[in-house]
Amino acid sequence: MKIASIQGFHAGFSPTPALGNASTFIRRRDFLLLRVVTESGVVGWGEVFASPFAAAALIRTKLAPLLLGQSVRDYGRLYHAMLGTLGYDRRGPAMMAASAVDMALHDAAARGQGLSVAAMLGGALRDRALAYASGPFIAEGAAPYGAYPEQVDALLRRGFRAIKPRAGFDPRADGVMTRAMRRQVGDDVALMVDINQGYGVGSAIESARRMEEAGLLWIEEPLQPEDIPGYQAVARAVPCAIAGGEALASLAAFRDFLAARTFSVLQPDLTVCGGFTGFRRVAALADAYDLPVMPHVFGTLVNFHAALQMAALLPARRGGGPAPYPFIEYDATPNPLLTLLGTPVLDTAGMVALPEGPGIGLELDPARLAPWLTESWSLGGD
C-alpha cells in the first residue's frame, strides 16, 4: 500500500449565470482533484476548492517528497509530518494541500481494506443524512432576490426539505425575502441563510432581527471569519443560531472561536481544516462545547462523497428541522463536477444515502474530467 504516484487534475467551469452572494459574484469555479495511486493500483481521491493552484504548488514541492514511497495506511503519521512543513501558513493553502492529501490517503487506505472510510474509522452512525439545498443565489440587476420563488419551487419539486438561500443584500430586503420564503414553503421545510461574510456587526444584527419571523435554523457567516469580537456581539444580540467555520483551518482557530462562544452550529470543511484527520479533531473539540457539527461542502463529487462519510461518523443532535443534525450541504446549482457520475439522489424524506462502495464510495476514471480539465500533472511512477 505504498504511494507510487500523486496526480493532480485542475478542473473548472464558468457558472451561467454567475452565482451571487453578499460578498461577490462567482464567475469561475476552479478545483484541484488529487489522486494518490499505490504500488498495488489502489487509488484515493482528495480535493481543494478554495486555493487550488497554490495548494497544488505546495503538494508538488513540499509534500510529495514526504509521501512518495510511504504507506497510505500511515495517514495519521503522515498528517503530522505534513503539518510539520507548514511554518507560518497554518490557515491558508498549505493547510488545504494537507487536507486534500489526507482525504486521498483515507480513501485509499479504506479501499485497500475493502471498507468505507466510515467503517474504517469506527463505523457509521447512520446510513443517510438530510440534504439541504445550497441556494438560490443572488442575481445581478435590480431584483437580487426576484427569481427566488421560482427557484425554491424547483428545489421543492426535487425533494429538498431544507433550503439555504444566499442573503445579505440589505437587512430590510433580507427580512422581506425570508418571510416570503417561509410562507411559500410552509412550516415543515427548514430554512437557513448564508450571508457569506457580507455584513458588519450592526447590519448583521439588524438583518437577523428582520428575519426572525421566518424561523431560521441558523444564519451562516454574517461577518468576516477572523472577527471573534464581532461574532460574540452578534451571537449575544440575536436569538437565531449563528453558524460558521468553513473558512477556519487550524485547530487553534476553532478553539479560539469556540472559547469565545461565537457559534451555535459548527461547519468545518474537509478541504480546508485538514481532511478527515483535521475534521475529527475539530469535531472532538466541538463535542467538549456540546455543539452540533456538520460538514461544509460546496465543490465537486469528491468532497461531497467524503463529507457524507464524515457526516456518518458524527453524533446526532437536535437542532430543529425535519431531522436531527448533521445535515449535508448539497450544491443545488448546475455543477457538472458534482454530477459527473450522476446527480445525487434524494429519497422521499429529502435525505442522501451514504455511498455503499469502499473508500469514500467513488469510482472515478480521470478521463471523465477531460471536458473541464485545464491542467494535469503527475509525480512519481505511473
PyMOL commands that set and color helices and strands:
alter all, ss='L'
color gray80, all
select helices_A, chain A and resi 52-67+72-83+93-112+117-120+148-157+171-185+201-214+228-237+251-259+275-288+301-312+366-372
alter helices_A, ss='H'
color red, helices_A
select strands_A, chain A and resi 3-13+19-20+25-26+29-38+43-48+128-134+162-164+190-191+193-194+218-220+241-244+265-266+327-331+351-353+373-380
alter strands_A, ss='S'
color yellow, strands_A
deselect
rebuild
show_as cartoon
